[in-house]
């Protein structure tokens, strides 16, 4: 009787093996053969689940993005937190991701000029998920009187664009926490916030 394989589980196993190897060796120094060896499967099995190494890179990045979105949702849903506190919690999630050794090399790989199509595919999924979360923070800030904007949706994409520009400007990984902190301060001022931390 043939063994039944859960396709989603196997794909996740391969992506997890790839993430481990990427963190250990770097994306550029990892071959598909390294991934299948770490996963304990035949190379042909890899191609049943992924078209290429780029495809598994996207799967790993998507997993990281989903974790970030979950962390941001938790910050946004935090009961009793002000909009500014939520905004700063969002900043902290981004900073933590930028200093996490398992994601720094992957982020660097995704931001290389030659990998722009990979980055754009990831951003097409990540950014739309963040806009309603940011809009929720901005709307709460307006209701609390901390922010002064008329169009909360435009403010949300403007702020996210500003935060994203820190990475797109070629900021080295070691300077990303400071860049995100500075961009957060600018964003708070753009929203009309005049309190401490802006």
N, C-alpha and C positions, 0 to 999 in steps of 0.2 A: 504494500500500500504506500503510495507516494506521500512524503511529508508535506503537510499544508503549511505554507509560509505566509505570515501576516505581512503583506507588502508595506504597509505603513511602518510597522515595527522594524522591518529589515532596513528600510530607507533611513529611519531614525538612527539605527545602529551604525550604518555606514557614515552618516553625517557626524555622529558622535566620535567615531574613530578618526574621521578627517579633522575634526576640531582639535582633538588631542595631538595629532601629528602636526597640524598647523601651529599650535602653541609651542610645541617642542622644537620644530625645525624651521618654521616659517612657511608661508604659502609657496613662495617661489622655489624653495628647496624640497618641496614635497611632490612626489610622483604618485599617480594612481596606484602603482604597485606597492607603494608604502602604505597607502590607505587600506588596500585589500589585505595586506599582511597583518596590519594592526587589527582589522575586523575579523580576521580568520576566515575569509571567503576567497573563492577563485576570482580572478580578474574579470572573467566573463559575467560573473554575478553582479559586479559593480555596474556594468553597462546595461543590466536589466532595470536598474533604478535611476541611473544618471547618464546623461549623454556625454558628459565630459568632466574634466576637473573643474572648469568654470561653473558647471551646473552644481557640483557638490559645494563649491565655495559659496554660491548663492544660498544653498540650503543651510549652511552653517550660519551665514550672515542673517538669514531669515529667522533662525532660531534665536540668535542674539537679539535681533530687533523685537521679536515677540516677548522676550524676557524684559527688555527695556520698557516696552509698552505696558506690560503688566505692572512693573514697578512704578511707572508714571501714573497709571490708573489708581494704584494704591495710594499714592501721594495726593492725587486729585480728590479721591473719595474720603480722605482722612477727615473724620468728623471733628468739628471744633477748630479746624485750622483756617486761618485767614487766607485770602487770595495771595497775599505776598508770601506767606509761609509756604503755600503750595508751589508758588513760582520758584522759590529758593530750593524746595525739595526736588523739583524737576531739574534745576541746575545741578544739584548734588548727584542725581541719578546719572546725568550726562558725564560729570566729572569722574564718578566711580567707574563708568564704562571706559573712559579714556585712560585710566591708570591701571586697569585690570590687565595683568600680563597676558592672559589668554586671549584678549581682544585687541591689544595694541598693534601687534604685527598684522593681524587681519585687517584692521582699519587702515593701516599704512598701505597695505596691498590694494585695498579697494580704492584708495585715493590717488593711486598712481595714474598718470595721464593715459597710459595704454589700457587701463582697466576702467575707464570712464563708462563704457556701456554696462558693465557689471554694477557699478555704483548707481547709475541711473535706474536700473531695474529694481535695485533694492530700495532706493528713495521713492519710487513710484508706489511701493507698498507701505513704507514706513511713514512718510509725511502725511498722507491722507488720514491715517489712523491717529496722528497726533493733533491735527487741526481741531477736531471737536473737543479734545481734552484741554488744549490751550484756550479755546474759546470759552469753555466752562470757567476756567480760572479768570480770564479777563472779565467775563460777565459778573462773576462774584465780586471781583475787585471794583467794578463800576457800582454795583449795588451797595458795597461797603463804603463807597466814597474814596477809596484809595487810588483808583484809576479814573482817568478822565478821557474817555474815547467814545465816539458815537457809534462807530461800526465795529462791533466786537469780532466779527468774522474776519474783516480786513486786518484788524489789529493782531489776530491770532496768526494769520499766515505771514504778516510782516515780522513779527517777533521770531517765529520759527525760521524764517529766511535769514534773519540776522544771526541767530545761533548757528545755523548751518554754514553761514559764510565763514565762520571761524575755522571750520575744517576745510572748506573749499579754497581758502586763501593760501593753502600750503603751510599752515602753521605746523611746526614739528610736534611730534607726539608729546615730548617732554614739556612743551609750552602750552598744550591744550587746556589744562585746568585753569591757568591764568587767563587764557583767551576767552574761555567760556564764562569765567567770573566777570571779566570786563564787559563782554557782550550782554550778560544778564543785567549789569548795572545800566548800560545804555538802553536796554529794552524797558526796564522799569521806568526810566526817565521819559522814554518815548510814550509810555502809557499814562504819563502824568503823575507818577508816584514821586513824592518829595520827601519821604521818610528816610530813616537810616538804612544804609545798605545800597542806596542808589547812587 
